[in-house]
Structure formats: C-alpha cells, structure tokens
Amino acid sequence: MANGAFVRELMDSRTFCRLSDVETMQKSGLALGGTFMNAVVIDGDKVLSPGGLRHQDEAVRHKMLDAVGDLALAGAPLLARYTGHRAGHAMTNKLLRALFAAPDAWEWVTLTEGQHKRLPGAGVFRQAPRVGELAVA
C-alpha cells in the first residue's frame, strides 16, 4: 500500500453480517459489542446500518483489512507480496504457520533508516502531531 492508503482506504471498513445471524451470534456469546455503527447489517438486499455503506466495495475492503490484521500476527512487518483468493482468517493463519514452519522460506532482514522510510506507511499517523510535538509511530 502506498503511504497513507491504509488510513484512506481500509481502516474504516466494517465487518458484514445478516440480521438473521445477529441474535444467534449474541445468544452464543459472540458479537456482544456489535452495533449498526461498527458492522454492516444486511437484511435481504437492504443495508440496515445508518448511512449505508461507507464505500461501494466496503465488503472487499474489509476482507483486505482482515488480511492486514491477520498478517500482523506474524510478529514483525513482512516484506512480502500477499495475494488471497477467497481467503479468510483460517487460510491466512495456515499460510503464516506454513511459512514459519519452513525456515528456508523466510529470513530476518535489518533495514537501514533510509530503507525503513521508504516502506508503505512510514511517516503516516492517525492524527497529525500538534505544533511543537514530535510524531512517534
């Protein structure tokens, strides 16, 4: 992702669920913090969440957000290319397990400060620092 793309394109994308599944999930102790504001709730072909979709392709963006979060579980930034086709949490978890089970498939790399500054997201912060403050990631 180019610098700032995560903030601009993905971070506000919500998970999706059917209205018929909400009660079942909550009775099972799941989705207890779910609201119409932090999830896109669908009933048939209607979006029940106030304001509708934040992006026409919000479902796709949320799948991308899931992948970014799942890959972050690697414990360090990955200098890699990831392509998922019908991927989900379980598949991405299997991918990471397979990767780390094969020591010859990966290596630790130490970057120079200049290389680090060229990485996607370098220098991007959720909030801009106030005047006189130093921005720290």
A tleap script that builds the chain and sets N, CA, C and O, in Angstrom:
source leaprc.protein.ff14SB
mol = sequence {
  NMET ALA ASN GLY ALA PHE VAL ARG GLU LEU
  MET ASP SER ARG THR PHE CYS ARG LEU SER
  ASP VAL GLU THR MET GLN LYS SER GLY LEU
  ALA LEU GLY GLY THR PHE MET ASN ALA VAL
  VAL ILE ASP GLY ASP LYS VAL LEU SER PRO
  GLY GLY LEU ARG HIE GLN ASP GLU ALA VAL
  ARG HIE LYS MET LEU ASP ALA VAL GLY ASP
  LEU ALA LEU ALA GLY ALA PRO LEU LEU ALA
  ARG TYR THR GLY HIE ARG ALA GLY HIE ALA
  MET THR ASN LYS LEU LEU ARG ALA LEU PHE
  ALA ALA PRO ASP ALA TRP GLU TRP VAL THR
  LEU THR GLU GLY GLN HIE LYS ARG LEU PRO
  GLY ALA GLY VAL PHE ARG GLN ALA PRO ARG
  VAL GLY GLU LEU ALA VAL CALA
}
set mol.1.N position { 0.834 -1.182 0.000 }
set mol.1.CA position { 0.000 0.000 0.000 }
set mol.1.C position { 0.878 1.244 0.000 }
set mol.1.O position { 1.882 1.311 0.709 }
set mol.2.N position { 0.498 2.198 -0.780 }
set mol.2.CA position { 1.235 3.456 -0.790 }
set mol.2.C position { 1.014 4.158 0.543 }
set mol.2.O position { 0.025 3.910 1.233 }
set mol.3.N position { 1.944 5.035 0.896 }
set mol.3.CA position { 1.834 5.732 2.180 }
set mol.3.C position { 0.461 6.365 2.349 }
set mol.3.O position { 0.000 7.126 1.498 }
set mol.4.N position { -0.172 6.041 3.448 }
set mol.4.CA position { -1.458 6.608 3.791 }
set mol.4.C position { -2.654 5.853 3.244 }
set mol.4.O position { -3.786 6.155 3.621 }
set mol.5.N position { -2.440 4.874 2.362 }
set mol.5.CA position { -3.571 4.148 1.770 }
set mol.5.C position { -4.373 3.408 2.830 }
set mol.5.O position { -5.599 3.342 2.737 }
set mol.6.N position { -3.712 2.854 3.830 }
set mol.6.CA position { -4.430 2.147 4.883 }
set mol.6.C position { -5.427 3.078 5.563 }
set mol.6.O position { -6.590 2.725 5.757 }
set mol.7.N position { -4.963 4.261 5.918 }
set mol.7.CA position { -5.822 5.231 6.605 }
set mol.7.C position { -6.944 5.687 5.678 }
set mol.7.O position { -8.098 5.774 6.099 }
set mol.8.N position { -6.619 5.977 4.436 }
set mol.8.CA position { -7.622 6.494 3.494 }
set mol.8.C position { -8.587 5.429 2.992 }
set mol.8.O position { -9.771 5.711 2.804 }
set mol.9.N position { -8.104 4.215 2.773 }
set mol.9.CA position { -8.889 3.234 2.035 }
set mol.9.C position { -9.463 2.074 2.848 }
set mol.9.O position { -10.500 1.524 2.476 }
set mol.10.N position { -8.806 1.684 3.963 }
set mol.10.CA position { -9.219 0.457 4.631 }
set mol.10.C position { -9.731 0.614 6.054 }
set mol.10.O position { -10.682 -0.065 6.440 }
set mol.11.N position { -9.133 1.476 6.830 }
set mol.11.CA position { -9.354 1.405 8.276 }
set mol.11.C position { -10.788 1.653 8.721 }
set mol.11.O position { -11.147 1.280 9.838 }
set mol.12.N position { -11.613 2.266 7.893 }
set mol.12.CA position { -12.997 2.499 8.314 }
set mol.12.C position { -13.966 1.441 7.782 }
set mol.12.O position { -15.180 1.584 7.928 }
set mol.13.N position { -13.441 0.389 7.172 }
set mol.13.CA position { -14.297 -0.661 6.613 }
set mol.13.C position { -14.761 -1.615 7.709 }
set mol.13.O position { -13.965 -2.083 8.524 }
set mol.14.N position { -16.058 -1.892 7.712 }
set mol.14.CA position { -16.678 -2.681 8.780 }
set mol.14.C position { -16.948 -4.114 8.344 }
set mol.14.O position { -17.024 -4.415 7.153 }
set mol.15.N position { -17.089 -4.981 9.322 }
set mol.15.CA position { -17.478 -6.353 9.057 }
set mol.15.C position { -18.940 -6.396 8.624 }
set mol.15.O position { -19.698 -5.460 8.883 }
set mol.16.N position { -19.327 -7.468 7.974 }
set mol.16.CA position { -20.685 -7.638 7.474 }
set mol.16.C position { -21.370 -8.795 8.183 }
set mol.16.O position { -20.720 -9.772 8.555 }
set mol.17.N position { -22.678 -8.688 8.371 }
set mol.17.CA position { -23.451 -9.814 8.893 }
set mol.17.C position { -24.906 -9.656 8.481 }
set mol.17.O position { -25.368 -8.556 8.179 }
set mol.18.N position { -25.610 -10.766 8.475 }
set mol.18.CA position { -27.045 -10.750 8.188 }
set mol.18.C position { -27.794 -10.507 9.492 }
set mol.18.O position { -27.381 -10.978 10.552 }
set mol.19.N position { -28.883 -9.780 9.407 }
set mol.19.CA position { -29.708 -9.514 10.582 }
set mol.19.C position { -30.130 -10.828 11.230 }
set mol.19.O position { -30.178 -10.930 12.455 }
set mol.20.N position { -30.431 -11.816 10.425 }
set mol.20.CA position { -30.877 -13.112 10.962 }
set mol.20.C position { -29.789 -13.799 11.798 }
set mol.20.O position { -30.095 -14.640 12.643 }
set mol.21.N position { -28.534 -13.444 11.565 }
set mol.21.CA position { -27.428 -14.065 12.314 }
set mol.21.C position { -27.099 -13.334 13.618 }
set mol.21.O position { -26.477 -13.908 14.511 }
set mol.22.N position { -27.513 -12.075 13.726 }
set mol.22.CA position { -27.132 -11.261 14.882 }
set mol.22.C position { -27.620 -11.884 16.189 }
set mol.22.O position { -26.829 -12.064 17.115 }
set mol.23.N position { -28.887 -12.211 16.277 }
set mol.23.CA position { -29.434 -12.765 17.515 }
set mol.23.C position { -28.767 -14.101 17.853 }
set mol.23.O position { -28.445 -14.356 19.013 }
set mol.24.N position { -28.559 -14.944 16.855 }
set mol.24.CA position { -27.909 -16.239 17.070 }
set mol.24.C position { -26.496 -16.042 17.614 }
set mol.24.O position { -26.090 -16.721 18.557 }
set mol.25.N position { -25.747 -15.108 17.016 }
set mol.25.CA position { -24.385 -14.849 17.482 }
set mol.25.C position { -24.391 -14.348 18.924 }
set mol.25.O position { -23.591 -14.803 19.741 }
set mol.26.N position { -25.275 -13.430 19.234 }
set mol.26.CA position { -25.297 -12.855 20.573 }
set mol.26.C position { -25.708 -13.881 21.617 }
set mol.26.O position { -25.189 -13.852 22.733 }
set mol.27.N position { -26.628 -14.791 21.289 }
set mol.27.CA position { -27.004 -15.856 22.224 }
set mol.27.C position { -25.840 -16.813 22.474 }
set mol.27.O position { -25.776 -17.467 23.516 }
set mol.28.N position { -24.920 -16.890 21.510 }
set mol.28.CA position { -23.743 -17.756 21.641 }
set mol.28.C position { -22.571 -17.021 22.293 }
set mol.28.O position { -21.473 -17.567 22.400 }
set mol.29.N position { -22.810 -15.776 22.728 }
set mol.29.CA position { -21.753 -15.005 23.371 }
set mol.29.C position { -20.830 -14.314 22.384 }
set mol.29.O position { -19.748 -13.863 22.759 }
set mol.30.N position { -21.244 -14.227 21.130 }
set mol.30.CA position { -20.439 -13.578 20.097 }
set mol.30.C position { -21.053 -12.234 19.718 }
set mol.30.O position { -22.239 -11.995 19.947 }
set mol.31.N position { -20.243 -11.370 19.144 }
set mol.31.CA position { -20.707 -10.075 18.624 }
set mol.31.C position { -21.403 -9.236 19.687 }
set mol.31.O position { -22.314 -8.471 19.373 }
set mol.32.N position { -20.983 -9.373 20.939 }
set mol.32.CA position { -21.652 -8.644 22.023 }
set mol.32.C position { -21.419 -7.139 21.941 }
set mol.32.O position { -22.221 -6.359 22.453 }
set mol.33.N position { -20.331 -6.729 21.304 }
set mol.33.CA position { -20.067 -5.304 21.146 }
set mol.33.C position { -20.516 -4.783 19.796 }
set mol.33.O position { -20.273 -3.624 19.461 }
set mol.34.N position { -21.174 -5.638 19.015 }
set mol.34.CA position { -21.601 -5.238 17.683 }
set mol.34.C position { -22.748 -4.253 17.711 }
set mol.34.O position { -23.687 -4.386 18.496 }
set mol.35.N position { -22.656 -3.264 16.845 }
set mol.35.CA position { -23.714 -2.272 16.694 }
set mol.35.C position { -23.919 -2.016 15.203 }
set mol.35.O position { -23.143 -2.482 14.369 }
set mol.36.N position { -24.958 -1.281 14.886 }
set mol.36.CA position { -25.185 -0.901 13.496 }
set mol.36.C position { -24.121 0.075 13.002 }
set mol.36.O position { -24.012 0.310 11.799 }
set mol.37.N position { -23.339 0.641 13.910 }
set mol.37.CA position { -22.296 1.591 13.509 }
set mol.37.C position { -20.959 0.902 13.231 }
set mol.37.O position { -20.187 1.376 12.398 }
set mol.38.N position { -20.674 -0.212 13.918 }
set mol.38.CA position { -19.376 -0.855 13.692 }
set mol.38.C position { -19.487 -2.138 12.867 }
set mol.38.O position { -18.505 -2.862 12.697 }
set mol.39.N position { -20.679 -2.411 12.362 }
set mol.39.CA position { -20.879 -3.551 11.472 }
set mol.39.C position { -21.918 -3.169 10.427 }
set mol.39.O position { -22.828 -2.386 10.697 }
set mol.40.N position { -21.773 -3.724 9.248 }
set mol.40.CA position { -22.777 -3.528 8.216 }
set mol.40.C position { -23.760 -4.677 8.375 }
set mol.40.O position { -23.420 -5.839 8.151 }
set mol.41.N position { -24.978 -4.338 8.762 }
set mol.41.CA position { -26.011 -5.348 8.963 }
set mol.41.C position { -26.928 -5.339 7.741 }
set mol.41.O position { -27.467 -4.305 7.348 }
set mol.42.N position { -27.087 -6.531 7.152 }
set mol.42.CA position { -27.857 -6.693 5.920 }
set mol.42.C position { -29.126 -7.497 6.222 }
set mol.42.O position { -29.089 -8.487 6.953 }
set mol.43.N position { -30.237 -7.057 5.652 }
set mol.43.CA position { -31.490 -7.821 5.737 }
set mol.43.C position { -32.007 -7.947 4.304 }
set mol.43.O position { -32.540 -6.994 3.735 }
set mol.44.N position { -31.842 -9.129 3.740 }
set mol.44.CA position { -32.188 -9.312 2.330 }
set mol.44.C position { -31.249 -8.497 1.473 }
set mol.44.O position { -30.038 -8.721 1.487 }
set mol.45.N position { -31.799 -7.545 0.720 }
set mol.45.CA position { -30.950 -6.680 -0.110 }
set mol.45.C position { -30.831 -5.273 0.471 }
set mol.45.O position { -30.364 -4.356 -0.204 }
set mol.46.N position { -31.259 -5.103 1.739 }
set mol.46.CA position { -31.206 -3.788 2.392 }
set mol.46.C position { -30.058 -3.710 3.385 }
set mol.46.O position { -29.813 -4.650 4.142 }
set mol.47.N position { -29.359 -2.587 3.376 }
set mol.47.CA position { -28.328 -2.292 4.372 }
set mol.47.C position { -29.017 -1.537 5.496 }
set mol.47.O position { -29.542 -0.445 5.279 }
set mol.48.N position { -29.022 -2.113 6.704 }
set mol.48.CA position { -29.724 -1.505 7.840 }
set mol.48.C position { -28.866 -0.501 8.610 }
set mol.48.O position { -29.401 0.318 9.359 }
set mol.49.N position { -27.563 -0.552 8.439 }
set mol.49.CA position { -26.673 0.358 9.165 }
set mol.49.C position { -26.944 1.792 8.724 }
set mol.49.O position { -27.022 2.073 7.529 }
set mol.50.N position { -27.088 2.712 9.706 }
set mol.50.CA position { -27.360 4.113 9.366 }
set mol.50.C position { -26.303 4.671 8.418 }
set mol.50.O position { -25.106 4.467 8.619 }
set mol.51.N position { -26.752 5.370 7.396 }
set mol.51.CA position { -25.831 5.958 6.438 }
set mol.51.C position { -25.430 4.996 5.332 }
set mol.51.O position { -24.767 5.397 4.376 }
set mol.52.N position { -25.819 3.742 5.446 }
set mol.52.CA position { -25.477 2.770 4.405 }
set mol.52.C position { -24.005 2.409 4.413 }
set mol.52.O position { -23.345 2.459 5.450 }
set mol.53.N position { -23.504 2.048 3.253 }
set mol.53.CA position { -22.101 1.661 3.118 }
set mol.53.C position { -21.196 2.884 3.125 }
set mol.53.O position { -21.565 3.944 2.620 }
set mol.54.N position { -20.028 2.730 3.693 }
set mol.54.CA position { -19.037 3.816 3.674 }
set mol.54.C position { -18.316 3.863 2.338 }
set mol.54.O position { -17.837 4.916 1.919 }
set mol.55.N position { -18.239 2.713 1.667 }
set mol.55.CA position { -17.632 2.592 0.343 }
set mol.55.C position { -18.480 1.592 -0.431 }
set mol.55.O position { -18.997 0.643 0.159 }
set mol.56.N position { -18.632 1.780 -1.723 }
set mol.56.CA position { -19.426 0.856 -2.528 }
set mol.56.C position { -18.884 -0.573 -2.406 }
set mol.56.O position { -19.649 -1.537 -2.433 }
set mol.57.N position { -17.571 -0.699 -2.271 }
set mol.57.CA position { -16.931 -2.017 -2.163 }
set mol.57.C position { -16.443 -2.284 -0.732 }
set mol.57.O position { -15.382 -2.874 -0.527 }
set mol.58.N position { -17.225 -1.845 0.239 }
set mol.58.CA position { -16.809 -1.963 1.646 }
set mol.58.C position { -16.538 -3.414 2.054 }
set mol.58.O position { -15.643 -3.661 2.862 }
set mol.59.N position { -17.279 -4.364 1.521 }
set mol.59.CA position { -17.050 -5.769 1.876 }
set mol.59.C position { -15.659 -6.216 1.447 }
set mol.59.O position { -14.969 -6.903 2.199 }
set mol.60.N position { -15.248 -5.836 0.260 }
set mol.60.CA position { -13.912 -6.195 -0.235 }
set mol.60.C position { -12.845 -5.506 0.611 }
set mol.60.O position { -11.845 -6.121 0.983 }
set mol.61.N position { -13.063 -4.243 0.909 }
set mol.61.CA position { -12.093 -3.509 1.726 }
set mol.61.C position { -11.962 -4.128 3.116 }
set mol.61.O position { -10.867 -4.176 3.675 }
set mol.62.N position { -13.082 -4.605 3.675 }
set mol.62.CA position { -12.994 -5.236 4.989 }
set mol.62.C position { -12.207 -6.538 4.910 }
set mol.62.O position { -11.454 -6.853 5.832 }
set mol.63.N position { -12.363 -7.296 3.835 }
set mol.63.CA position { -11.579 -8.527 3.664 }
set mol.63.C position { -10.090 -8.182 3.597 }
set mol.63.O position { -9.262 -8.909 4.146 }
set mol.64.N position { -9.750 -7.089 2.935 }
set mol.64.CA position { -8.354 -6.652 2.875 }
set mol.64.C position { -7.869 -6.251 4.265 }
set mol.64.O position { -6.747 -6.576 4.652 }
set mol.65.N position { -8.707 -5.552 5.008 }
set mol.65.CA position { -8.367 -5.149 6.367 }
set mol.65.C position { -8.119 -6.377 7.243 }
set mol.65.O position { -7.173 -6.403 8.030 }
set mol.66.N position { -8.977 -7.398 7.103 }
set mol.66.CA position { -8.771 -8.654 7.829 }
set mol.66.C position { -7.406 -9.250 7.509 }
set mol.66.O position { -6.690 -9.688 8.410 }
set mol.67.N position { -7.043 -9.267 6.226 }
set mol.67.CA position { -5.764 -9.847 5.821 }
set mol.67.C position { -4.596 -9.071 6.430 }
set mol.67.O position { -3.634 -9.673 6.907 }
set mol.68.N position { -4.675 -7.753 6.418 }
set mol.68.CA position { -3.606 -6.928 7.018 }
set mol.68.C position { -3.464 -7.264 8.499 }
set mol.68.O position { -2.352 -7.448 8.994 }
set mol.69.N position { -4.584 -7.343 9.201 }
set mol.69.CA position { -4.549 -7.667 10.629 }
set mol.69.C position { -4.020 -9.064 10.882 }
set mol.69.O position { -3.212 -9.268 11.788 }
set mol.70.N position { -4.464 -10.028 10.094 }
set mol.70.CA position { -4.000 -11.408 10.272 }
set mol.70.C position { -2.504 -11.521 10.008 }
set mol.70.O position { -1.798 -12.212 10.742 }
set mol.71.N position { -2.016 -10.853 8.973 }
set mol.71.CA position { -0.582 -10.912 8.657 }
set mol.71.C position { 0.252 -10.211 9.722 }
set mol.71.O position { 1.421 -10.547 9.916 }
set mol.72.N position { -0.339 -9.240 10.412 }
set mol.72.CA position { 0.376 -8.560 11.501 }
set mol.72.C position { 0.676 -9.526 12.644 }
set mol.72.O position { 1.579 -9.280 13.443 }
set mol.73.N position { -0.079 -10.623 12.724 }
set mol.73.CA position { 0.166 -11.616 13.772 }
set mol.73.C position { 1.491 -12.344 13.564 }
set mol.73.O position { 1.903 -13.133 14.415 }
set mol.74.N position { 2.156 -12.088 12.454 }
set mol.74.CA position { 3.484 -12.672 12.224 }
set mol.74.C position { 4.462 -12.178 13.286 }
set mol.74.O position { 5.470 -12.836 13.542 }
set mol.75.N position { 4.190 -11.049 13.899 }
set mol.75.CA position { 5.040 -10.540 14.969 }
set mol.75.C position { 6.074 -9.539 14.521 }
set mol.75.O position { 6.776 -8.960 15.350 }
set mol.76.N position { 6.183 -9.323 13.228 }
set mol.76.CA position { 7.106 -8.343 12.664 }
set mol.76.C position { 6.570 -7.977 11.284 }
set mol.76.O position { 5.831 -8.754 10.679 }
set mol.77.N position { 6.936 -6.810 10.788 }
set mol.77.CA position { 6.482 -6.444 9.442 }
set mol.77.C position { 6.993 -7.454 8.416 }
set mol.77.O position { 8.129 -7.920 8.507 }
set mol.78.N position { 6.167 -7.781 7.461 }
set mol.78.CA position { 6.550 -8.709 6.400 }
set mol.78.C position { 6.901 -7.917 5.144 }
set mol.78.O position { 6.113 -7.096 4.675 }
set mol.79.N position { 8.075 -8.169 4.614 }
set mol.79.CA position { 8.435 -7.620 3.303 }
set mol.79.C position { 8.072 -8.721 2.319 }
set mol.79.O position { 8.903 -9.561 1.975 }
set mol.80.N position { 6.843 -8.708 1.877 }
set mol.80.CA position { 6.318 -9.821 1.110 }
set mol.80.C position { 5.191 -9.348 0.207 }
set mol.80.O position { 4.706 -8.222 0.313 }
set mol.81.N position { 4.798 -10.236 -0.672 }
set mol.81.CA position { 3.618 -9.999 -1.505 }
set mol.81.C position { 2.576 -11.023 -1.084 }
set mol.81.O position { 2.870 -12.212 -0.964 }
set mol.82.N position { 1.357 -10.548 -0.863 }
set mol.82.CA position { 0.272 -11.427 -0.442 }
set mol.82.C position { -0.868 -11.284 -1.442 }
set mol.82.O position { -1.320 -10.178 -1.738 }
set mol.83.N position { -1.316 -12.405 -1.948 }
set mol.83.CA position { -2.493 -12.429 -2.808 }
set mol.83.C position { -3.435 -13.468 -2.238 }
set mol.83.O position { -3.054 -14.627 -2.073 }
set mol.84.N position { -4.648 -13.075 -1.939 }
set mol.84.CA position { -5.621 -14.011 -1.396 }
set mol.84.C position { -6.789 -14.173 -2.353 }
set mol.84.O position { -7.294 -13.191 -2.896 }
set mol.85.N position { -7.214 -15.394 -2.557 }
set mol.85.CA position { -8.402 -15.674 -3.366 }
set mol.85.C position { -9.368 -16.440 -2.484 }
set mol.85.O position { -9.103 -17.580 -2.103 }
set mol.86.N position { -10.495 -15.810 -2.157 }
set mol.86.CA position { -11.459 -16.378 -1.216 }
set mol.86.C position { -10.785 -16.706 0.115 }
set mol.86.O position { -11.115 -17.689 0.778 }
set mol.87.N position { -9.850 -15.868 0.474 }
set mol.87.CA position { -9.097 -16.070 1.717 }
set mol.87.C position { -9.904 -15.576 2.907 }
set mol.87.O position { -10.844 -14.795 2.758 }
set mol.88.N position { -9.532 -16.033 4.062 }
set mol.88.CA position { -10.166 -15.616 5.303 }
set mol.88.C position { -9.189 -15.818 6.440 }
set mol.88.O position { -8.028 -16.159 6.216 }
set mol.89.N position { -9.657 -15.608 7.664 }
set mol.89.CA position { -8.790 -15.719 8.833 }
set mol.89.C position { -8.096 -17.086 8.895 }
set mol.89.O position { -6.886 -17.157 9.113 }
set mol.90.N position { -8.843 -18.151 8.707 }
set mol.90.CA position { -8.271 -19.500 8.829 }
set mol.90.C position { -7.191 -19.742 7.775 }
set mol.90.O position { -6.143 -20.311 8.082 }
set mol.91.N position { -7.438 -19.315 6.539 }
set mol.91.CA position { -6.455 -19.540 5.486 }
set mol.91.C position { -5.190 -18.725 5.724 }
set mol.91.O position { -4.081 -19.216 5.514 }
set mol.92.N position { -5.358 -17.485 6.160 }
set mol.92.CA position { -4.175 -16.650 6.415 }
set mol.92.C position { -3.376 -17.215 7.587 }
set mol.92.O position { -2.146 -17.165 7.576 }
set mol.93.N position { -4.053 -17.745 8.587 }
set mol.93.CA position { -3.367 -18.376 9.716 }
set mol.93.C position { -2.574 -19.594 9.235 }
set mol.93.O position { -1.430 -19.786 9.649 }
set mol.94.N position { -3.160 -20.406 8.377 }
set mol.94.CA position { -2.453 -21.572 7.822 }
set mol.94.C position { -1.236 -21.135 7.015 }
set mol.94.O position { -0.182 -21.770 7.063 }
set mol.95.N position { -1.395 -20.047 6.278 }
set mol.95.CA position { -0.277 -19.513 5.496 }
set mol.95.C position { 0.891 -19.148 6.401 }
set mol.95.O position { 2.027 -19.542 6.134 }
set mol.96.N position { 0.625 -18.398 7.472 }
set mol.96.CA position { 1.694 -17.992 8.385 }
set mol.96.C position { 2.333 -19.199 9.063 }
set mol.96.O position { 3.553 -19.256 9.210 }
set mol.97.N position { 1.517 -20.160 9.473 }
set mol.97.CA position { 2.058 -21.369 10.107 }
set mol.97.C position { 2.963 -22.133 9.139 }
set mol.97.O position { 4.030 -22.607 9.529 }
set mol.98.N position { 2.541 -22.251 7.889 }
set mol.98.CA position { 3.353 -22.953 6.890 }
set mol.98.C position { 4.641 -22.183 6.615 }
set mol.98.O position { 5.709 -22.780 6.480 }
set mol.99.N position { 4.538 -20.862 6.534 }
set mol.99.CA position { 5.725 -20.042 6.289 }
set mol.99.C position { 6.757 -20.231 7.389 }
set mol.99.O position { 7.926 -20.493 7.104 }
set mol.100.N position { 6.339 -20.100 8.638 }
set mol.100.CA position { 7.289 -20.184 9.741 }
set mol.100.C position { 7.725 -21.610 10.050 }
set mol.100.O position { 8.718 -21.809 10.750 }
set mol.101.N position { 7.006 -22.599 9.546 }
set mol.101.CA position { 7.420 -23.995 9.708 }
set mol.101.C position { 8.529 -24.357 8.717 }
set mol.101.O position { 9.171 -25.400 8.847 }
set mol.102.N position { 8.748 -23.496 7.735 }
set mol.102.CA position { 9.793 -23.734 6.725 }
set mol.102.C position { 10.876 -22.671 6.876 }
set mol.102.O position { 10.807 -21.624 6.233 }
set mol.103.N position { 11.874 -22.928 7.718 }
set mol.103.CA position { 12.903 -21.911 7.989 }
set mol.103.C position { 13.631 -21.403 6.744 }
set mol.103.O position { 14.134 -20.280 6.743 }
set mol.104.N position { 13.695 -22.209 5.688 }
set mol.104.CA position { 14.369 -21.752 4.472 }
set mol.104.C position { 13.467 -20.871 3.599 }
set mol.104.O position { 13.901 -20.400 2.548 }
set mol.105.N position { 12.230 -20.645 4.020 }
set mol.105.CA position { 11.284 -19.842 3.250 }
set mol.105.C position { 11.275 -18.366 3.661 }
set mol.105.O position { 10.624 -17.544 3.015 }
set mol.106.N position { 11.999 -18.032 4.735 }
set mol.106.CA position { 11.992 -16.648 5.194 }
set mol.106.C position { 13.314 -16.339 5.886 }
set mol.106.O position { 14.074 -17.243 6.234 }
set mol.107.N position { 13.574 -15.058 6.079 }
set mol.107.CA position { 14.772 -14.622 6.807 }
set mol.107.C position { 14.499 -13.278 7.469 }
set mol.107.O position { 13.668 -12.497 7.006 }
set mol.108.N position { 15.215 -13.023 8.563 }
set mol.108.CA position { 15.156 -11.714 9.219 }
set mol.108.C position { 16.012 -10.758 8.410 }
set mol.108.O position { 17.107 -11.118 7.977 }
set mol.109.N position { 15.528 -9.555 8.205 }
set mol.109.CA position { 16.254 -8.540 7.447 }
set mol.109.C position { 16.307 -7.279 8.292 }
set mol.109.O position { 15.294 -6.847 8.842 }
set mol.110.N position { 17.490 -6.690 8.392 }
set mol.110.CA position { 17.634 -5.412 9.088 }
set mol.110.C position { 17.723 -4.315 8.039 }
set mol.110.O position { 18.560 -4.369 7.137 }
set mol.111.N position { 16.853 -3.321 8.163 }
set mol.111.CA position { 16.804 -2.237 7.189 }
set mol.111.C position { 17.593 -1.038 7.670 }
set mol.111.O position { 17.705 -0.783 8.870 }
set mol.112.N position { 18.134 -0.314 6.721 }
set mol.112.CA position { 18.753 0.961 7.058 }
set mol.112.C position { 17.618 1.962 7.313 }
set mol.112.O position { 16.468 1.705 6.957 }
set mol.113.N position { 17.943 3.084 7.920 }
set mol.113.CA position { 16.922 4.094 8.167 }
set mol.113.C position { 16.300 4.574 6.860 }
set mol.113.O position { 15.095 4.813 6.791 }
set mol.114.N position { 17.121 4.714 5.829 }
set mol.114.CA position { 16.615 5.144 4.530 }
set mol.114.C position { 15.644 4.139 3.928 }
set mol.114.O position { 14.622 4.524 3.359 }
set mol.115.N position { 15.957 2.847 4.052 }
set mol.115.CA position { 15.049 1.814 3.550 }
set mol.115.C position { 13.745 1.825 4.346 }
set mol.115.O position { 12.657 1.714 3.780 }
set mol.116.N position { 13.870 1.959 5.644 }
set mol.116.CA position { 12.688 1.966 6.509 }
set mol.116.C position { 11.751 3.111 6.146 }
set mol.116.O position { 10.531 2.943 6.154 }
set mol.117.N position { 12.310 4.266 5.830 }
set mol.117.CA position { 11.492 5.435 5.495 }
set mol.117.C position { 10.728 5.253 4.190 }
set mol.117.O position { 9.733 5.941 3.958 }
set mol.118.N position { 11.184 4.326 3.323 }
set mol.118.CA position { 10.511 4.098 2.043 }
set mol.118.C position { 9.400 3.053 2.135 }
set mol.118.O position { 8.677 2.842 1.161 }
set mol.119.N position { 9.252 2.403 3.276 }
set mol.119.CA position { 8.215 1.387 3.421 }
set mol.119.C position { 6.831 2.015 3.425 }
set mol.119.O position { 6.660 3.145 3.883 }
set mol.120.N position { 5.833 1.280 2.910 }
set mol.120.CA position { 4.460 1.793 2.983 }
set mol.120.C position { 4.079 2.091 4.427 }
set mol.120.O position { 4.345 1.296 5.328 }
set mol.121.N position { 3.462 3.229 4.632 }
set mol.121.CA position { 3.015 3.611 5.963 }
set mol.121.C position { 4.027 4.396 6.766 }
set mol.121.O position { 3.693 4.927 7.825 }
set mol.122.N position { 5.260 4.482 6.287 }
set mol.122.CA position { 6.282 5.229 7.023 }
set mol.122.C position { 5.886 6.702 7.086 }
set mol.122.O position { 5.589 7.316 6.062 }
set mol.123.N position { 5.883 7.255 8.276 }
set mol.123.CA position { 5.571 8.663 8.456 }
set mol.123.C position { 4.079 8.989 8.445 }
set mol.123.O position { 3.699 10.159 8.477 }
set mol.124.N position { 3.230 7.955 8.399 }
set mol.124.CA position { 1.782 8.185 8.410 }
set mol.124.C position { 1.273 7.927 9.814 }
set mol.124.O position { 1.568 6.891 10.411 }
set mol.125.N position { 0.514 8.864 10.334 }
set mol.125.CA position { -0.010 8.755 11.683 }
set mol.125.C position { -1.502 9.016 11.656 }
set mol.125.O position { -1.998 9.773 10.822 }
set mol.126.N position { -2.212 8.384 12.575 }
set mol.126.CA position { -3.668 8.567 12.620 }
set mol.126.C position { -4.015 10.031 12.848 }
set mol.126.O position { -4.929 10.558 12.214 }
set mol.127.N position { -3.297 10.687 13.742 }
set mol.127.CA position { -3.516 12.096 13.998 }
set mol.127.C position { -2.205 12.827 13.759 }
set mol.127.O position { -1.132 12.328 14.098 }
set mol.128.N position { -2.301 13.997 13.181 }
set mol.128.CA position { -1.112 14.804 12.993 }
set mol.128.C position { -0.646 15.322 14.352 }
set mol.128.O position { -1.473 15.657 15.200 }
set mol.129.N position { 0.671 15.391 14.567 }
set mol.129.CA position { 1.161 15.930 15.834 }
set mol.129.C position { 0.807 17.399 15.988 }
set mol.129.O position { 0.696 18.130 15.003 }
set mol.130.N position { 0.629 17.826 17.237 }
set mol.130.CA position { 0.381 19.248 17.497 }
set mol.130.C position { 1.678 20.014 17.306 }
set mol.130.O position { 2.766 19.439 17.349 }
set mol.131.N position { 1.555 21.294 17.099 }
set mol.131.CA position { 2.722 22.149 16.905 }
set mol.131.C position { 3.665 21.967 18.086 }
set mol.131.O position { 3.242 22.052 19.239 }
set mol.132.N position { 4.936 21.719 17.804 }
set mol.132.CA position { 5.936 21.555 18.842 }
set mol.132.C position { 6.093 20.119 19.328 }
set mol.132.O position { 7.008 19.835 20.100 }
set mol.133.N position { 5.212 19.194 18.890 }
set mol.133.CA position { 5.308 17.794 19.296 }
set mol.133.C position { 6.032 16.995 18.216 }
set mol.133.O position { 5.985 17.324 17.031 }
set mol.134.N position { 6.684 15.961 18.655 }
set mol.134.CA position { 7.372 15.055 17.747 }
set mol.134.C position { 6.427 13.891 17.451 }
set mol.134.O position { 5.868 13.295 18.372 }
set mol.135.N position { 6.250 13.570 16.186 }
set mol.135.CA position { 5.390 12.442 15.804 }
set mol.135.C position { 6.169 11.146 16.004 }
set mol.135.O position { 7.268 10.988 15.472 }
set mol.136.N position { 5.601 10.230 16.765 }
set mol.136.CA position { 6.231 8.938 17.026 }
set mol.136.C position { 5.247 7.858 16.624 }
set mol.136.O position { 4.072 7.906 16.990 }
set mol.137.N position { 5.729 6.885 15.870 }
set mol.137.CA position { 4.848 5.784 15.420 }
set mol.137.C position { 4.514 4.892 16.574 }
set mol.137.O position { 3.788 3.912 16.407 }
savepdb mol mol.pdb
quit
